[in-house]
Amino acid sequence: MRIQDIIQGKKEWRAHVARVKALPQDYQIVYKEIQKYLFKVGPVELTDGMGLLSGIVDFFEEGAALGKGVLEVTGSDVAAFCDELIKDSKTYADIYQQSVDQKVNKAIRKGTDNTI
């Protein structure tokens, strides 16, 4: 990764944070909780640019412009809202689960081969 790429990434992140700070307080609180949730759950494409997070800010800006409260936009179950956003996304948990499954299957095959 070039230094210019790093600098550009920082500029984009700062602009993103400025957009979040421009949202009404209730939207900022929910956005931060969504961000924490997504960082914990770990959708793989979350690290590929800021598409998902920027999309959430876009959505929140539209809701705020219409005068809606944040829970009118997301629904009362914010975790379910997040899950719906990433339902078709591969997560780091999925990758880890596949790795564990492969290791278990390999160990089982190896154990089976020893008994024959």
Secondary structure by P-SEA (a helix, b strand, c coil): ccaaaaaaaaaaaaaaaaaaaaccaaaaaaaaaaaaaaaaaccccccccaaaaaaaaaaaaaaaaacccccccccccaaaaaaaaacccccaaaaaaaaaaaaaaaaaaaaaaaac
